[in-house]
Amino acid sequence: SLGDDLKFVFITSAAASSAGDELKVTVTPSTAAKCERCWHYRDDVGADAAHPTICGRCTSNLYGAGEERRIA
């Protein structure tokens, strides 16, 4: 989705977009853990017991098929 790619454009842990009549930006701190590799705050940090300090995205990029980006 666009939000999945926007987080890389804005260099942030998450981004979402929605249609509206005006441009509006809201910033809120994450409550998730910080991945020590990519520094993104994600809920899946430590989900893989073999790699307790990195997120699922980094685990996939390092040890799996990796990710596919469409825009960024």
MOMO-V438297 format. One record per residue. RES is the residue in one letter. NEAR is the number of other C-alpha atoms within 8 Angstrom. Layout:
res=RES near=NEAR
res=RES near=NEAR
This chain:
res=S near=4
res=L near=8
res=G near=10
res=D near=10
res=D near=12
res=L near=12
res=K near=12
res=F near=9
res=V near=8
res=F near=6
res=I near=6
res=T near=9
res=S near=9
res=A near=8
res=A near=9
res=A near=8
res=S near=6
res=S near=4
res=A near=4
res=G near=5
res=D near=4
res=E near=4
res=L near=5
res=K near=4
res=V near=4
res=T near=4
res=V near=4
res=T near=4
res=P near=4
res=S near=6
res=T near=5
res=A near=7
res=A near=8
res=K near=10
res=C near=13
res=E near=7
res=R near=6
res=C near=7
res=W near=7
res=H near=8
res=Y near=12
res=R near=11
res=D near=7
res=D near=7
res=V near=15
res=G near=11
res=A near=9
res=D near=9
res=A near=6
res=A near=4
res=H near=9
res=P near=9
res=T near=8
res=I near=14
res=C near=13
res=G near=11
res=R near=8
res=C near=10
res=T near=12
res=S near=11
res=N near=10
res=L near=7
res=Y near=7
res=G near=7
res=A near=6
res=G near=9
res=E near=7
res=E near=4
res=R near=6
res=R near=5
res=I near=5
res=A near=7
